[in-house]
Amino acid sequence: TLSISLNNSSIIMMRSMLVSLLLAAPSLAYVTPSLVRRQGSSSSSSIRRPAPQNPFGIRRGGALSSAVTASSSYADTDLVLPEFANLEDYLSYMEKVSGLPQGFAIGTADGQFISEEAPAMGKLPIRATVIYLTEGATDNWAAVFTTNKFPGAPVIVGRSRLAGGGPLHALVINNKVSNVCSGGDGVADSELVCQAVADALNLPGGAGTVLPSSTGVIGWRLPAKELATDVVPQAIENFQSESALDAAKAICTTDRYPKVRSKTLSNGARIVAIAKGAGMIEPNMATMLSYIMTDASVPKENLQTMLSKITNKSYNSISVDGDESTSDTVALIASNQVENTDEAEFEAALLEICQGLASDLVRNGEGTAHVMRVAISNFPGTDLEARRLGRHIVNSPLFKCAVSGNDPNTGRLAGAIGSYMGKYCRDADVGDMSLSLGGRTIFSNGKFVLEGDAVEKELSDHMKNAEYDEHSDYPPHQRFVEIGVDFGEGKGSSSATVFGSDLTAEYVSINADYRS
């Protein structure tokens, strides 16, 4: 008789090795074709591609199934999301479009901690999400981070990973605590959590192949021990390879609802992205937190170029409150499971997804009841300066309040534009500039064009039509307060489209007691 004595560490190590073997063994998982509807196509024109594998046999919520199963059919998000009657309606749609690309597993778990900075608040909830590349580490990944001069420790670690040029095998994200400028060693805390992921999954490259992200209260120490010993192992226990929706929910803080966008390419490759962010939204790099997963095979340098360029046309063109976060991160990860990807098609799909999520972030903003869409054309400067003008407009407190009250106070709009141009573009010619609200010209040749009560009502009705409940836990529609700023033919060649929110009492209420 052979007697074997195992301590807890040995058991954990053996369990991790078994998990890795299961993930690495394609014979243990079905690769059943699923029907995937292309954007704008009917079910009759669906294309077939291999469905994501679920080597753990885990259904959502971590419940074990009796056999390994492939995900069911799924669709792509519409370019313009449909209208929804309630949260259940919205989540049902999100479930249908959240099918993961091949080569990814996601797990989430909840835990508790007591803040060292505010122990009187008692036990507080915290959540971790682990995204894992089931077919091995990838060299093909890209990232963009905040330019805030007080970056979070995970951003510092992420920048180091990106600069080092090494592969990526997993991501770990926590909410509640952002790990920014805390009294402890924030970088060491982030690395401890990365090490926990590497140990639990037996990653060949170790913690250096794990990318961390944190979001939440600034200044608090990260409860790294609780995350490493309790929450992260449970998240890995809950791995599934079917849907990104659980992760979209788990990364939320004050978000009103989860956000997912997806697109399937002509060769069957799939792009699925999630994002969180509701306040401190005026990024100057990427977004609050956004993770883009694809099974396409695209070289690393091309991914980075695409992501950096698309960031400026999407996440860098939004604002809720004008405050740039210390933790902003967007990461794009390729599992390289689908070859022969048309990179032009991939880039166009990536732009569509990122612009969609950027709009979703504003609509989901803290207390937001209107989303403004500002289109700037013929700007006499650079695209960057045009975007800055757009953000100046949507960040004007007076104009934000006017929009909130469905008050077409067009003078506040003109005042915001004049303020920006006077400060930053003094030599620009604004003589031919025209302004429109809801498609109607309201300013031309240096004068307002406002013709009585009928026009006033038309403009106010346009705002009301774009309104929704600032307490709503789902997006009922995709309508905007449409604002046009045209500097006139021949004045310049730059342009920008910027999304922004109004300002409501609900925003103040949320941020007055955010930590509690």
C-alpha positions as CSV (number, residue, x, y, z in Angstrom):
1,T,0.0,0.0,0.0
2,L,1.3,3.4,-1.0
3,S,0.6,6.1,1.5
4,I,0.6,9.8,0.3
5,S,0.3,12.8,2.5
6,L,-0.7,16.1,0.9
7,N,-0.8,19.5,2.5
8,N,-3.0,22.3,1.3
9,S,-0.3,23.8,-1.0
10,S,0.2,20.5,-2.7
11,I,-3.5,20.1,-3.3
12,I,-3.8,23.5,-4.7
13,M,-0.8,22.9,-7.0
14,M,-2.2,19.6,-8.3
15,R,-5.6,21.1,-8.8
16,S,-4.0,24.0,-10.8
17,M,-2.1,21.5,-13.0
18,L,-5.3,19.6,-13.6
19,V,-7.1,22.8,-14.7
20,S,-4.3,23.6,-17.1
21,L,-4.3,20.1,-18.6
22,L,-8.1,20.3,-19.1
23,L,-7.7,23.6,-20.9
24,A,-4.9,22.4,-23.0
25,A,-6.6,19.2,-24.2
26,P,-8.9,19.9,-27.2
27,S,-10.1,16.4,-27.1
28,L,-11.9,17.1,-23.9
29,A,-14.2,19.8,-25.4
30,Y,-16.7,19.8,-28.2
31,V,-16.0,22.0,-31.1
32,T,-19.6,22.1,-32.4
33,P,-20.4,24.7,-35.1
34,S,-22.8,27.4,-34.1
35,L,-24.8,29.7,-36.3
36,V,-23.6,33.3,-36.0
37,R,-25.7,36.0,-37.6
38,R,-23.7,38.7,-39.3
39,Q,-24.4,42.4,-38.7
40,G,-27.6,43.4,-40.6
41,S,-28.2,39.9,-42.0
42,S,-31.1,37.6,-41.6
43,S,-30.9,34.1,-40.1
44,S,-31.0,32.7,-43.6
45,S,-27.6,34.3,-44.4
46,S,-25.9,33.2,-41.2
47,I,-22.4,32.0,-41.3
48,R,-20.9,29.1,-39.5
49,R,-17.8,29.2,-37.3
50,P,-16.6,27.0,-34.4
51,A,-18.3,27.8,-31.1
52,P,-16.3,28.8,-28.1
53,Q,-15.3,25.8,-26.0
54,N,-16.2,25.3,-22.4
55,P,-13.6,22.8,-21.1
56,F,-14.7,23.2,-17.5
57,G,-18.3,22.1,-18.3
58,I,-19.4,25.1,-16.2
59,R,-22.6,27.0,-16.9
60,R,-23.1,30.6,-15.9
61,G,-23.0,31.0,-12.2
62,G,-20.4,28.3,-11.8
63,A,-22.9,25.4,-11.8
64,L,-21.2,22.2,-13.1
65,S,-22.9,20.5,-16.0
66,S,-22.9,16.8,-16.6
67,A,-21.0,17.1,-19.9
68,V,-18.9,19.6,-21.7
69,T,-21.0,21.8,-24.0
70,A,-20.4,24.4,-26.6
71,S,-22.2,27.8,-26.5
72,S,-25.5,28.2,-28.3
73,S,-26.0,30.5,-31.3
74,Y,-25.3,34.1,-30.8
75,A,-25.6,37.4,-32.8
76,D,-23.7,40.6,-33.1
77,T,-24.8,43.9,-31.7
78,D,-26.7,46.2,-34.0
79,L,-24.9,49.4,-35.1
80,V,-27.7,51.3,-33.4
81,L,-29.0,49.3,-30.5
82,P,-32.8,48.7,-30.5
83,E,-35.2,50.3,-28.0
84,F,-35.8,48.3,-24.8
85,A,-38.9,48.2,-22.5
86,N,-37.1,47.2,-19.3
87,L,-33.9,45.8,-17.8
88,E,-34.9,42.2,-18.5
89,D,-35.4,43.1,-22.2
90,Y,-32.0,44.7,-22.3
91,L,-30.2,41.9,-20.6
92,S,-31.8,39.3,-22.8
93,Y,-30.4,41.2,-25.8
94,M,-27.0,41.5,-24.2
95,E,-26.9,37.8,-23.6
96,K,-27.6,37.0,-27.2
97,V,-24.7,39.2,-28.4
98,S,-22.1,38.3,-25.8
99,G,-20.8,35.0,-27.1
100,L,-17.0,34.9,-26.5
101,P,-14.5,34.4,-29.2
102,Q,-12.6,31.2,-29.3
103,G,-9.7,30.8,-26.9
104,F,-11.1,32.7,-24.0
105,A,-12.4,31.7,-20.5
106,I,-13.9,34.2,-18.0
107,G,-14.7,33.8,-14.4
108,T,-16.0,36.2,-11.7
109,A,-16.4,36.0,-8.0
110,D,-17.4,38.2,-5.0
111,G,-15.6,38.7,-1.7
112,Q,-15.4,41.1,1.2
113,F,-12.8,43.3,2.9
114,I,-12.4,45.9,5.5
115,S,-10.8,49.1,4.4
116,E,-7.7,50.1,6.4
117,E,-8.5,53.7,5.7
118,A,-12.2,53.6,6.8
119,P,-12.6,50.5,9.0
120,A,-15.8,52.0,10.6
121,M,-17.6,51.2,7.3
122,G,-17.3,47.5,8.2
123,K,-17.2,44.7,5.6
124,L,-17.4,46.0,2.1
125,P,-18.0,44.0,-1.1
126,I,-15.3,43.5,-3.8
127,R,-15.4,41.6,-7.0
128,A,-12.7,40.1,-9.2
129,T,-12.8,39.0,-12.9
130,V,-10.2,36.8,-14.5
131,I,-9.9,36.6,-18.3
132,Y,-7.8,33.7,-19.5
133,L,-6.4,32.7,-22.9
134,T,-7.2,29.0,-22.9
135,E,-4.9,28.1,-25.8
136,G,-1.8,29.7,-24.4
137,A,-0.2,33.1,-24.0
138,T,-0.4,35.5,-26.9
139,D,2.2,38.0,-28.2
140,N,-0.6,39.8,-30.1
141,W,-2.0,42.3,-27.6
142,A,-2.2,46.0,-27.3
143,A,-3.1,48.6,-24.6
144,V,-3.5,52.3,-24.0
145,F,-3.5,53.9,-20.5
146,T,-4.5,57.1,-18.8
147,T,-2.3,60.2,-19.1
148,N,-3.2,61.3,-15.6
149,K,-0.1,62.2,-13.6
150,F,-1.3,60.2,-10.7
151,P,-1.8,56.8,-12.3
152,G,-3.0,53.8,-10.4
153,A,-0.5,51.0,-9.6
154,P,-2.1,48.6,-12.1
155,V,-1.5,51.3,-14.8
156,I,2.2,51.4,-13.8
157,V,2.4,47.6,-14.0
158,G,0.5,47.6,-17.3
159,R,2.8,50.2,-18.9
160,S,5.8,48.1,-17.8
161,R,4.2,44.9,-19.3
162,L,3.5,46.7,-22.6
163,A,7.0,48.3,-22.8
164,G,8.6,44.9,-22.1
165,G,7.0,43.4,-25.2
166,G,6.3,40.1,-23.5
167,P,3.3,37.8,-24.0
168,L,0.0,38.0,-22.1
169,H,-1.8,35.0,-20.7
170,A,-4.5,36.4,-18.4
171,L,-6.1,39.6,-17.1
172,V,-7.3,40.2,-13.6
173,I,-9.7,43.1,-12.8
174,N,-11.2,44.2,-9.4
175,N,-13.8,46.8,-8.6
176,K,-14.4,48.9,-5.4
177,V,-10.7,49.9,-4.9
178,S,-8.7,51.6,-7.6
179,N,-5.2,51.1,-5.9
180,V,-4.2,54.7,-6.6
181,C,-1.7,56.6,-4.5
182,S,-2.5,54.4,-1.4
183,G,-0.5,54.4,1.8
184,G,0.9,50.9,1.0
185,D,2.9,49.6,-1.9
186,G,0.3,49.6,-4.6
187,V,2.6,48.0,-7.3
188,A,3.5,45.1,-4.9
189,D,-0.2,44.6,-4.2
190,S,-1.1,44.4,-7.9
191,E,1.8,42.0,-8.5
192,L,0.6,39.8,-5.6
193,V,-2.8,39.5,-7.2
194,C,-1.2,38.7,-10.6
195,Q,0.9,36.1,-8.9
196,A,-2.2,34.5,-7.4
197,V,-3.6,34.2,-10.9
198,A,-0.4,32.7,-12.3
199,D,-0.1,30.2,-9.4
200,A,-3.8,29.1,-9.7
201,L,-3.5,28.6,-13.5
202,N,0.1,27.3,-13.4
203,L,1.1,29.9,-16.1
204,P,4.5,29.1,-17.7
205,G,5.3,32.8,-17.9
206,G,4.4,33.5,-14.3
207,A,2.9,36.8,-13.0
208,G,4.6,38.8,-15.7
209,T,2.0,37.4,-18.2
210,V,-0.9,38.7,-16.2
211,L,-2.3,42.3,-16.8
212,P,-4.0,43.9,-13.7
213,S,-6.7,46.5,-13.6
214,S,-8.5,48.1,-10.7
215,T,-11.3,50.6,-10.4
216,G,-13.1,52.2,-7.5
217,V,-12.2,54.4,-4.5
218,I,-8.9,56.4,-5.0
219,G,-6.5,56.4,-2.1
220,W,-7.4,53.1,-0.4
221,R,-5.1,50.2,-0.2
222,L,-5.9,47.3,-2.4
223,P,-7.1,44.3,-0.3
224,A,-4.6,42.2,-2.1
225,K,-4.6,39.3,0.4
226,E,-8.3,38.9,0.3
227,L,-8.3,39.0,-3.5
228,A,-5.3,36.6,-3.8
229,T,-6.4,34.0,-1.3
230,D,-10.2,34.1,-1.6
231,V,-11.7,35.9,-4.6
232,V,-9.3,35.1,-7.4
233,P,-9.3,31.3,-6.8
234,Q,-13.1,31.4,-6.7
235,A,-13.2,33.4,-10.0
236,I,-11.1,30.7,-11.6
237,E,-13.4,28.1,-10.2
238,N,-16.2,29.8,-12.1
239,F,-14.6,29.8,-15.5
240,Q,-16.8,29.5,-18.5
241,S,-16.1,30.0,-22.2
242,E,-19.5,31.1,-23.4
243,S,-20.4,34.6,-22.6
244,A,-18.7,38.0,-21.8
245,L,-21.8,39.3,-20.0
246,D,-20.9,38.2,-16.5
247,A,-17.6,40.0,-16.9
248,A,-19.3,43.1,-18.2
249,K,-21.5,43.1,-15.0
250,A,-18.6,42.3,-12.7
251,I,-16.4,45.2,-13.6
252,C,-19.1,47.8,-12.9
253,T,-19.0,50.3,-10.0
254,T,-21.6,53.0,-10.2
255,D,-22.6,51.9,-13.7
256,R,-26.3,51.6,-14.3
257,Y,-26.0,48.5,-16.5
258,P,-23.4,46.3,-18.3
259,K,-22.1,47.2,-21.7
260,V,-21.1,44.8,-24.5
261,R,-20.5,45.3,-28.2
262,S,-19.6,42.5,-30.7
263,K,-19.0,41.9,-34.4
264,T,-18.3,38.8,-36.5
265,L,-16.0,39.1,-39.5
266,S,-16.4,37.5,-42.9
267,N,-13.8,34.8,-42.1
268,G,-15.7,33.9,-38.9
269,A,-13.3,35.7,-36.5
270,R,-15.1,37.5,-33.7
271,I,-14.5,40.7,-31.7
272,V,-16.3,41.1,-28.4
273,A,-15.7,44.1,-26.1
274,I,-16.9,45.1,-22.6
275,A,-16.5,48.5,-20.8
276,K,-17.3,50.1,-17.5
277,G,-17.4,53.7,-16.5
278,A,-20.1,56.1,-15.4
279,G,-18.3,59.0,-13.6
280,M,-14.8,60.6,-13.9
281,I,-15.3,60.3,-17.6
282,E,-13.2,62.5,-19.8
283,P,-10.5,60.1,-20.8
284,N,-7.4,61.3,-22.7
285,M,-6.2,57.9,-23.6
286,A,-8.8,55.2,-23.9
287,T,-11.7,54.6,-21.6
288,M,-12.3,54.0,-18.0
289,L,-11.9,50.2,-18.3
290,S,-12.4,48.4,-21.5
291,Y,-11.4,44.9,-22.7
292,I,-11.6,43.8,-26.3
293,M,-11.2,40.1,-27.1
294,T,-10.8,38.6,-30.5
295,D,-9.9,35.2,-31.9
296,A,-8.5,36.8,-35.1
297,S,-4.8,36.6,-35.7
298,V,-3.4,40.1,-36.2
299,P,0.3,41.1,-35.5
300,K,1.0,43.0,-32.3
301,E,2.4,46.1,-33.9
302,N,-0.7,46.4,-36.1
303,L,-3.0,45.9,-33.2
304,Q,-1.2,48.7,-31.3
305,T,-1.4,51.1,-34.2
306,M,-5.1,50.4,-34.8
307,L,-6.0,50.7,-31.1
308,S,-4.1,54.0,-30.6
309,K,-5.8,55.5,-33.7
310,I,-9.3,54.3,-33.0
311,T,-9.0,55.4,-29.3
312,N,-8.9,59.0,-30.6
313,K,-12.1,58.5,-32.6
314,S,-14.0,56.8,-29.8
315,Y,-13.0,56.8,-26.1
316,N,-11.1,60.1,-26.4
317,S,-14.2,61.8,-27.8
318,I,-16.5,61.5,-24.8
319,S,-17.2,63.3,-21.5
320,V,-19.6,62.9,-18.7
321,D,-18.1,65.3,-16.1
322,G,-14.8,66.4,-17.5
323,D,-12.7,64.5,-14.9
324,E,-10.0,62.1,-16.3
325,S,-9.7,58.9,-14.2
326,T,-6.4,57.7,-12.7
327,S,-7.1,54.2,-13.8
328,D,-8.2,54.4,-17.5
329,T,-7.2,51.3,-19.4
330,V,-8.2,49.7,-22.7
331,A,-6.7,46.4,-23.7
332,L,-7.0,44.4,-26.9
333,I,-6.1,40.7,-26.8
334,A,-6.0,38.3,-29.7
335,S,-6.1,34.5,-29.1
336,N,-5.0,33.8,-32.7
337,Q,-7.5,31.0,-33.3
338,V,-8.7,32.3,-36.7
339,E,-6.3,32.9,-39.5
340,N,-6.5,34.9,-42.7
341,T,-8.1,38.0,-41.2
342,D,-8.6,41.0,-43.5
343,E,-7.0,43.7,-41.4
344,A,-9.0,46.5,-43.1
345,E,-12.2,44.7,-42.2
346,F,-10.9,44.1,-38.7
347,E,-10.0,47.7,-38.1
348,A,-13.4,48.9,-39.4
349,A,-15.2,46.5,-37.0
350,L,-12.9,47.5,-34.1
351,L,-13.8,51.2,-34.8
352,E,-17.5,50.4,-34.9
353,I,-17.3,48.5,-31.6
354,C,-15.2,51.2,-29.8
355,Q,-17.4,54.0,-31.0
356,G,-20.5,52.1,-29.9
357,L,-19.1,51.5,-26.4
358,A,-18.0,55.1,-26.1
359,S,-21.6,56.2,-26.7
360,D,-22.8,53.5,-24.3
361,L,-20.5,54.8,-21.6
362,V,-22.0,58.3,-21.8
363,R,-25.6,57.1,-21.9
364,N,-24.8,55.0,-18.8
365,G,-23.2,58.0,-17.1
366,E,-24.0,58.8,-13.5
367,G,-27.3,60.6,-13.4
368,T,-27.4,61.1,-17.2
369,A,-30.8,61.9,-18.7
370,H,-29.7,63.2,-22.1
371,V,-26.8,62.4,-24.4
372,M,-25.4,65.1,-26.6
373,R,-23.8,64.3,-29.9
374,V,-21.7,67.3,-31.1
375,A,-20.6,67.1,-34.8
376,I,-17.8,69.6,-35.7
377,S,-16.9,70.2,-39.3
378,N,-14.5,72.4,-41.3
379,F,-12.6,73.2,-38.2
380,P,-9.7,75.6,-38.7
381,G,-7.1,73.5,-36.8
382,T,-6.3,69.9,-36.0
383,D,-8.7,67.0,-35.3
384,L,-7.4,67.1,-31.7
385,E,-8.3,70.8,-31.3
386,A,-11.8,70.0,-32.8
387,R,-12.3,67.2,-30.2
388,R,-11.3,69.6,-27.5
389,L,-13.9,72.1,-28.7
390,G,-16.5,69.4,-28.6
391,R,-15.6,68.4,-25.1
392,H,-15.6,72.1,-24.1
393,I,-19.2,72.3,-25.3
394,V,-20.5,69.2,-23.5
395,N,-18.6,70.2,-20.4
396,S,-20.1,73.6,-20.1
397,P,-22.1,73.5,-16.8
398,L,-24.6,76.1,-18.0
399,F,-25.3,74.3,-21.2
400,K,-25.4,70.9,-19.6
401,C,-28.1,72.2,-17.2
402,A,-30.0,73.8,-20.0
403,V,-30.1,70.4,-21.8
404,S,-31.2,68.7,-18.6
405,G,-34.2,71.0,-18.4
406,N,-35.1,70.7,-22.1
407,D,-34.4,74.4,-22.3
408,P,-33.1,75.4,-25.8
409,N,-30.9,78.2,-24.3
410,T,-28.9,78.6,-27.5
411,G,-26.9,81.5,-26.1
412,R,-25.2,79.1,-23.7
413,L,-24.1,77.0,-26.6
414,A,-22.7,79.9,-28.6
415,G,-21.0,81.2,-25.4
416,A,-19.2,77.9,-24.8
417,I,-17.9,77.9,-28.4
418,G,-16.8,81.5,-28.2
419,S,-15.1,80.9,-24.9
420,Y,-13.0,78.1,-26.3
421,M,-12.1,79.8,-29.6
422,G,-11.2,83.0,-27.8
423,K,-8.8,81.1,-25.4
424,Y,-7.2,78.6,-27.7
425,C,-7.9,79.6,-31.4
426,R,-7.7,83.4,-31.3
427,D,-6.7,83.8,-35.0
428,A,-9.4,81.5,-36.3
429,D,-12.1,83.0,-38.6
430,V,-15.6,82.2,-37.2
431,G,-17.5,84.6,-39.5
432,D,-19.0,81.8,-41.5
433,M,-19.7,79.5,-38.6
434,S,-23.2,78.1,-38.3
435,L,-24.9,76.2,-35.5
436,S,-27.7,73.7,-35.5
437,L,-29.8,72.0,-32.9
438,G,-31.9,69.0,-33.8
439,G,-31.1,69.6,-37.4
440,R,-32.5,73.2,-37.4
441,T,-30.1,76.1,-38.0
442,I,-30.0,78.3,-35.0
443,F,-27.0,80.6,-35.7
444,S,-25.6,81.8,-39.0
445,N,-23.4,84.7,-40.2
446,G,-22.8,85.9,-36.7
447,K,-26.5,86.0,-35.7
448,F,-29.1,83.8,-34.1
449,V,-31.9,82.5,-36.4
450,L,-34.7,82.0,-33.9
451,E,-38.2,82.7,-35.2
452,G,-40.8,82.7,-32.5
453,D,-42.6,80.2,-30.2
454,A,-42.9,77.5,-32.8
455,V,-39.1,77.2,-33.2
456,E,-38.7,77.3,-29.4
457,K,-41.1,74.5,-29.0
458,E,-39.5,72.5,-31.8
459,L,-36.1,72.7,-30.2
460,S,-37.4,71.9,-26.7
461,D,-39.3,68.9,-28.1
462,H,-36.1,67.7,-29.8
463,M,-34.5,67.7,-26.3
464,K,-37.5,66.0,-24.7
465,N,-37.4,63.3,-27.4
466,A,-33.8,62.4,-26.4
467,E,-34.6,62.4,-22.7
468,Y,-34.8,59.3,-20.4
469,D,-35.0,58.6,-16.7
470,E,-31.8,59.5,-14.9
471,H,-32.5,56.6,-12.5
472,S,-33.1,54.1,-15.3
473,D,-31.1,50.8,-15.0
474,Y,-31.2,50.1,-18.7
475,P,-30.9,52.3,-21.9
476,P,-34.5,52.7,-23.2
477,H,-33.4,54.2,-26.6
478,Q,-30.4,55.5,-28.5
479,R,-31.5,59.1,-29.3
480,F,-29.3,62.1,-28.9
481,V,-29.5,65.9,-28.5
482,E,-28.0,66.6,-31.9
483,I,-25.7,69.7,-32.1
484,G,-23.9,70.8,-35.3
485,V,-20.9,73.2,-35.4
486,D,-19.8,74.0,-39.0
487,F,-17.1,76.6,-39.5
488,G,-17.9,76.9,-43.2
489,E,-16.5,75.6,-46.5
490,G,-12.8,76.3,-46.9
491,K,-12.2,77.3,-43.3
492,G,-10.5,74.1,-42.4
493,S,-10.4,70.3,-43.0
494,S,-10.6,68.9,-39.5
495,S,-13.7,67.4,-37.8
496,A,-14.8,65.5,-34.7
497,T,-17.8,63.9,-33.2
498,V,-18.0,64.1,-29.4
499,F,-20.5,62.6,-27.0
500,G,-21.4,64.2,-23.7
501,S,-24.1,64.1,-20.9
502,D,-26.3,66.6,-19.3
503,L,-26.0,67.5,-15.6
504,T,-28.8,66.4,-13.2
505,A,-29.4,66.4,-9.4
506,E,-28.9,62.6,-9.5
507,Y,-25.3,63.0,-10.6
508,V,-24.6,65.2,-7.5
509,S,-26.4,62.7,-5.3
510,I,-24.4,59.8,-6.5
511,N,-21.1,61.6,-6.0
512,A,-21.9,63.1,-2.7
513,D,-21.9,59.6,-1.0
514,Y,-19.9,57.5,-3.5
515,R,-17.7,55.6,-1.0
516,S,-20.7,54.5,1.1
